Amino acid sequence: MKDFEYQTATTVDEAVSLLAARGERARVLTGGTDLIVQLREGLREADLVVDIKKIPELMELSYSPRSGLKLGAAVPCYRIYDDPEISRAYAALADSARIIGGWQIQSRASIGGNLCNSSPAADSIPSLIVYDVICHLAGPQGRRTVRVADFCTAPGRNVLGRGEILATLEFPPIKKNSGASYLRFIPRNEMDIAVVGAASWLQLDAAGERIEKARVALAAVAPTPLPLTAVSEWLVGKPATSETFAAAGDMASLAVKPISDKRGTVEYRKHLSGVLTKRTLVIAADRARGASAPAH
Amino acid sequence: MASSTGDNKKYKVIGTRPIRHDGADKVTGRAIYGSDVRLNGAVHGKILRSPHAHAQIKSIDTSAAEKLPGVCAVATGADFPDLKDKIANLGEGAVNLAHLSANVLAHRKVLYKGHAVAAVAATNPHVAEEALKLIKVEYEPLESVTWVLDAMRAGAPLLHDNVVTNSMGKKADKPSNVPTHIHFEMGKVDEAFAKADIVIEREYKTASVHQGYIEPHVATALWNEDGHLTLWTSTQGSFTARQQTAELLQIPISRVTVVPCEIGGGFGGKIAVYLEHVAAMLSRKCGRPVKMTMNRDEVFEGTGPTPGSFVRVKLGATKTGQLVAGEAYLAYDAGAFPGGMIGPGCMCVFSCYEIPNARVDGYDVLANKPKTQAYRAPGATQAAFACESMMDELAEKLGIDPIELRLRNAAKEGTRRVDGPTYPRVGFIETLQAAKASEHWKSPLKGPHRGRGIASGYWFNIGLKSSAAGNVNPDGTVSLIEGSTDIGGTRTSVAMQLAETLGIAAEEVMPRVADTDGVGYTDVTGGSRVTFATGLAAYEVGLDIRRQMTERAALVFKCDPAAVECVDGMYKANGKSLTFRELAGKLGQTGGPVVGRAAVDPEGPSNGFGTHIVDVEVDPETAKVTILRYTVIQDAGRAIHPSYVEGQMQGGAVQGIGWALNEEYVFDDQGRMQNPNYLDYRMPTALDVPMIETIIVEVPNPAHPYGVRGVGETPIVAPPAAIAAAIYKATGVRARELPISPPRLWAAMAAKKP
């Protein structure tokens, strides 16, 4: 690992100007659980690392049923699942936060960092997509917003420009009779990267029988985390039954175009896309009907 | 839980569970591992490694690296003596020094991705890494081959132009990727197959796997101005490390002192040297101590995994399940240099059974992978996966219970193994009986997608040389000096044997692993030998001390030494008695210190058998296998410290579970490993295995005064076959390729569905 300069920013403007000055040679540090490994292994190089954990706005975690959830980009994962109200309201987000690395990693790593690392296999991004999260960015040209589904552009790449940082993730308020879930498949039981990850979100009618709205997104089946738009639209108006969810799983299997690599084959990933879509829809429907997420 | 079937000798120390002597240092973090060695003025060495799986080295230009500020020394293969083919015996296996030298720093060719090419020492590791980038190596890439059967094909890329096939002493005339062909045969094999009621033949494949020790290789060298070289290193054999280093540098062994540090795991992978003589050369060049530590990817790509294999086995039996004939074809990759694990593979493939007519052909095969090294029962697991899986299939076809089929054919005293030796008293049948009687086997397995499997395993205990000395202290304790580096709690199990012999408490013996100047020659910690052979040395140290103490007691009692009786550490004569401690306090007045010594080289290695039972559940949709319950039953001869015996049984089983389910070297089409890290090289974590249950069977080894059999290696042998059998019960799929990873098992389950 090459020596690099380390600076702590205490305001968004300070971080932006530090980063803008160095461009590609500067990197943002939150938990560092991806960045430090990448620097050590020579996958990335940096002359300057800017720590943004001291910026109050980026450490903000606030929730109200009326306004939804504001998640600062540097908030570590454990704060999500440690908060009973947030983890009940945004159960799929808590599902993701609980399985990113182990406890040590979760005490440092942030959802914002997981998004900005922009891995196709990121465990949080499918959940962010199904919650239709809005990303608040800050850069030399000022502030802008981007829908999370449009954030990642390629493996390890995203829409952030020179000097631009992710400041906050804005989750819309929770709708009545809605529920969501994230599952991933790994060959072991922890400390692994998703072979396939799936998040589903459902809004049911008052009786809990018919699907009014649906969103499904998958990880590790495409160059970027993948919203399954056609499957999501097909689900609308269907009965929330195991037959529907199995059929949605079959559609998901056909909709994805994964690759074969050290973690799985094309055929296996397609198959898992179906299994996990079905399983997350079942859990999402249960949660929409009032089942609570498992306690941590 | 222990079931004793042997003698009923009463011991005071043996069989108890004292706190290990090195326990406090280990749990407080004060034990000195290789990475804790910090010498004044030390600089840091790093190694440049080949990006190609196979290439000719056209040139190496180190000039820019040498000029980088902070760089103290640069070395390449050209700095080392050009060694001729000379075989050095490393205890558990021999090595050709020319190959060892070329493996540790490439000479004219790189033979695998990760093959070391050059080394740099610099004032800090980051500068050393920067300097590596400045070394210009011109390669001419060659076609590579990684799968063993591909490497054997005519027209396969040839790794060495001077290696020819040696077939049981007969040498071929043209170069080949097959350095060795082994052939064992006994009885009338073809006739026996022709007469058999049932004959089955199957093929099995296994992937390359790594020992996965947590501590990476680390070594610090100081080449002093007086020409003496001291090495602090993490090794399974300090004398072996001394010998290899001296040979590679062509200096007398008396010029080298190896100080063994605590080891964070070895499992066979820390016998060959990788860093020691490179650090030494860099130290000689720059006149400062040089410390070298591998990164994890270097450990995977630059040290020794155990072979990937292809095994074909044919078994013939009568209707009643009597094995009448066996035939095995084994091809194991050796990696980039000859001398893989094919020998023990051939010896072990039929080692659990009495098969009167058998034939085994084994092939050591070169491939563009790191040179393979020993890994816990090296070569046996691949062979057992084949033979034991077939025993399960045979049991099913004949409608015989799998334990019963094994009992009908089990190797016992007098059984001749296909490679020649005849077993003395062994405890295989006892492990099968204990399995049959176990609560695990007797309790029904309920629920869908679940299955129970059973398999057995075998491994040798080699004897080899050990030395030890015991110094009696005036307070009645004994300082025990031994040379076996401790990777499995052996300090304590060896000390306990001395304590038992002297009739004192385990805590009254203080064991210390000395450096190569501080103790007599001792072979590697390997081959499940330390508790057996170094334990034997400790026993003989005890006898020597007892004899001298008896003489001292005679002086005190003013009688003939022959009149002194020694019982349970009490010396008695003429109605008078002295405890060991009281007598130790009188040594100053009776002639001075008492030092006991022993050097042993026991003949007649022993044999360890085990039987494993496993319950699995397979997710019918994802094919993920969950281990629900696991029991290891093993003959320990005599369990000196039962907790450590259980620990070995559990640890071996867990490594076998990893091998069975997920561990593998994944290569791309250019022969480059895709997963040189613990994220994607998937060893089991604590959440992936249940508590491994253990049943120690004790059939004392007649060749050891306390009946010890080595236990360290046998437990890795059975798991893949046991798990494959359980998966078959759960899914109907016979898995014949390791690892039985979810994508592979799912594909097999999907293919089976109508």
Interface residues (C-beta under 8 A of the other chain):
Chain A: M1 K2 D3 E41 F185 P187 R188 N189 E190 M191 D192 I193 V195 D261 K262 R263 G264 T265 E267 Y268 H271 L272 V275
Chain B: H126 E129 E130 D297 E621 T622 K624 L661 N662 V666 Q674 N675 L679 D680 R682 P684 T685 L687 D688 S741 P742 P743 W746 A747 A750
